[in-house]
Amino acid sequence: MNGRLTIVGLGPGPKDWVTPAAADAVADADYILGYSPYVNRLTPRAGQVFEASDNREELARARRALELAACGGRVAVVSGGDPGVFAMAAAVYEAVEDNPASADGIDIRVEPGVTAMLAAAARIGAPLGHDFCAISLSDNLKSWATIEKRLRLAAEADFVIALYNPASKARPEQIGKAFDILLEVLPGETLVVFARAVGRLDEEIDVVTLATAGDATCDMRTLVLIGSRATRKVISGDGRSWVYTPRSERK
């Protein structure tokens, strides 16, 4: 008898940001698979089997999950944030495309989670109040030329841009290259938000301009939001400030 495979989003980190449906899927699973830092956020119940693996083993992890479910297991594959945003949901369906029979009879479902750009936006105000897009700066699965093209076109279209995977030890220079590309299109006073470890004890959020953004530091735990030409700060009478993008292009 075939089992069930649930692809679960654990949100950015805080337990309060895990949906009840995602928590139920994890609690009900016989097997929990995922990238080690995400699996380590969970406490196994009696009888559960945890299988943690490296962050570049997504396809192998997806195939293993399908194998376990095909044998009747209740399997949860966990991702941080939302599993459908640069995460494991796409890897599972890629594995199914490679071997359609591997999904036969398996109940496959995706439980959404709070993704990093939504968490960061909520912390700073409403920067995603109008049209926006998300781009990963990781060139592990696509060329840097593709990333450059998408950055330039998104800036020309005046989207608010959420940058995922902005920098790592292997490619610390790419975020600076991204800012250089954006500065070819956008004015230097464009607002940029650096949101690191949102919702955690070491959370840091900084608002700078695109002209000075190259002086900031970020890592893989940082989500970078690039404002559109309409994005602005709004300041209350008592001096508090937020970043938002008006709903109307005429405002």
C-alpha positions in Angstrom: 0.0 0.0 0.0 1.4 3.4 -1.0 1.7 6.2 1.6 1.7 9.9 1.7 4.4 12.5 0.9 3.9 16.0 2.4 6.3 18.8 1.5 6.3 21.1 4.5 7.3 24.8 4.9 8.6 25.5 8.4 8.7 29.3 8.0 11.7 31.5 8.7 12.4 30.1 12.2 10.0 31.0 15.0 7.6 28.3 16.0 4.7 30.8 16.0 5.2 31.2 12.3 4.7 27.5 11.5 1.2 26.9 10.3 -1.0 24.4 12.2 -1.3 22.3 9.1 2.4 22.1 8.7 2.9 21.2 12.3 0.3 18.5 12.0 2.0 17.1 8.9 5.3 16.9 10.7 3.8 15.3 13.8 2.0 12.7 11.8 4.9 11.6 9.7 6.9 8.4 10.1 9.9 9.9 8.3 11.2 13.4 8.3 13.7 14.3 5.5 15.4 17.7 4.9 18.4 19.9 4.9 20.2 19.4 8.3 19.5 22.9 9.7 15.8 22.5 9.1 15.6 19.0 10.4 17.5 20.1 13.5 14.7 22.6 14.3 12.4 19.7 15.0 12.1 17.3 18.0 11.4 13.7 17.0 8.5 11.9 18.6 8.8 8.2 19.5 9.1 6.1 16.4 9.9 8.9 14.0 13.0 8.5 11.7 14.9 11.7 10.8 17.1 11.7 7.7 19.1 14.9 7.3 21.3 15.7 4.3 23.3 18.4 2.6 21.7 21.4 0.9 22.9 20.3 -2.6 21.2 16.9 -2.3 17.6 18.1 -3.0 17.0 15.7 -5.9 18.4 12.6 -4.1 16.3 13.6 -1.0 13.1 13.9 -3.2 13.7 10.4 -4.7 14.3 8.9 -1.3 11.1 10.5 0.0 9.1 9.0 -2.9 10.7 5.6 -2.3 9.6 5.7 1.4 6.1 6.8 0.5 5.8 4.1 -2.2 6.5 1.5 0.6 3.6 2.9 2.6 5.4 5.4 4.8 4.0 8.8 5.9 6.8 11.1 4.8 7.4 14.8 5.5 10.1 16.6 3.5 10.8 19.9 5.3 12.0 23.2 4.0 12.6 26.6 5.6 10.2 29.3 4.6 7.7 28.1 2.0 8.5 24.8 0.3 7.5 26.1 -3.1 9.8 29.1 -3.1 13.4 28.1 -4.1 12.9 24.9 -2.1 11.9 21.2 -2.0 8.5 21.2 -3.7 10.0 21.8 -7.1 12.7 19.1 -6.4 10.0 16.5 -5.6 8.1 17.3 -8.8 11.3 17.2 -10.8 11.9 13.7 -9.5 8.4 12.8 -10.5 9.0 14.2 -14.0 12.2 12.1 -14.3 10.4 9.0 -13.2 6.6 9.3 -13.4 5.9 5.9 -12.0 7.6 6.9 -8.7 4.5 8.9 -7.8 2.0 6.2 -8.6 -0.6 5.9 -5.9 1.2 8.3 -3.5 -0.8 11.1 -2.0 1.5 14.1 -2.6 0.6 17.5 -1.1 2.4 20.8 -0.3 1.8 22.6 3.0 2.8 26.3 2.6 4.8 28.3 5.0 5.8 31.9 5.6 8.6 32.7 3.1 11.5 35.0 3.9 10.4 37.9 1.8 7.0 38.0 3.5 8.5 37.9 6.9 11.0 40.6 6.1 8.3 42.8 4.5 6.1 42.5 7.6 9.0 43.6 9.8 9.7 46.7 7.9 6.2 47.8 6.8 4.7 47.1 3.4 7.4 47.2 0.7 5.5 44.5 -1.3 2.4 46.7 -1.5 2.6 46.8 -5.3 4.1 44.5 -8.0 7.2 42.6 -7.0 9.3 39.6 -8.0 11.8 37.3 -6.3 15.2 36.3 -7.7 17.8 33.9 -6.3 21.4 35.0 -6.7 22.6 31.4 -6.4 24.2 30.3 -9.7 24.3 26.6 -8.7 21.4 25.7 -11.0 21.4 28.6 -13.4 24.1 30.8 -15.1 25.2 34.1 -13.8 24.3 35.5 -17.2 20.7 34.5 -16.6 20.7 36.2 -13.2 22.1 39.4 -14.7 19.4 39.5 -17.4 16.6 39.0 -14.9 18.0 41.6 -12.5 18.2 44.2 -15.3 14.8 43.5 -16.7 13.1 43.5 -13.3 14.7 46.8 -12.6 13.6 48.2 -15.9 10.1 47.0 -15.2 10.2 48.8 -11.9 9.4 45.8 -9.7 10.2 45.6 -6.1 12.8 42.9 -6.0 13.4 40.3 -3.3 16.8 38.8 -3.5 17.2 35.3 -2.1 20.6 33.6 -1.5 22.4 36.9 -1.8 25.9 35.8 -0.7 27.8 32.7 0.5 31.4 31.9 1.4 31.8 30.5 -2.1 30.4 33.6 -3.9 30.6 36.7 -1.6 31.1 39.0 -4.6 27.8 38.4 -6.4 25.6 40.7 -4.3 28.0 43.6 -5.2 27.7 42.7 -8.8 23.9 42.6 -8.5 23.9 46.2 -7.0 26.1 47.4 -9.8 23.7 46.0 -12.4 20.7 47.6 -10.6 22.5 51.0 -10.4 22.7 51.0 -14.1 18.9 51.3 -14.2 17.7 52.5 -10.8 18.5 55.8 -9.0 21.0 55.7 -6.2 18.4 56.8 -3.7 16.3 53.6 -4.2 15.6 52.1 -0.8 17.3 48.7 0.0 16.3 46.6 3.1 18.7 44.0 4.5 16.8 41.6 6.7 18.9 39.0 8.4 17.6 36.1 10.6 14.1 37.5 10.6 12.1 36.4 13.7 15.1 35.0 15.5 17.1 36.4 18.5 19.9 37.7 16.3 17.5 39.5 13.9 19.0 42.5 12.2 17.2 44.8 9.8 18.9 47.8 8.1 17.5 50.2 5.5 20.0 51.9 3.2 20.1 53.3 -0.3 21.1 51.5 -3.4 24.1 53.8 -3.7 25.5 52.8 -0.3 24.2 49.1 -0.3 27.6 47.8 -1.5 29.1 48.8 1.9 26.7 46.4 3.8 27.4 42.8 4.6 25.1 39.9 4.2 25.0 36.1 4.1 22.7 33.2 3.2 20.5 34.1 6.2 19.8 37.6 4.7 16.9 38.6 2.5 17.5 41.7 0.5 14.6 43.9 -0.7 15.2 46.4 -3.5 12.5 49.0 -3.7 10.9 50.3 -6.8 11.0 53.9 -7.8 7.8 54.4 -5.8 9.0 52.7 -2.6 9.5 55.2 0.2 9.8 55.7 3.9 6.8 56.9 5.9 7.5 58.5 9.3 5.0 58.9 12.1 4.6 62.0 14.2 6.6 60.4 17.0 9.5 59.6 14.7 9.0 55.9 13.9 9.5 54.9 10.3 8.4 52.2 7.9 9.1 51.3 4.3 6.2 50.9 1.9 5.3 50.8 -1.7 2.0 52.6 -2.6 -0.8 50.5 -4.1 -1.3 53.0 -6.9 1.3 54.1 -9.4 -0.3 57.6 -9.3 0.2 58.2 -5.6 
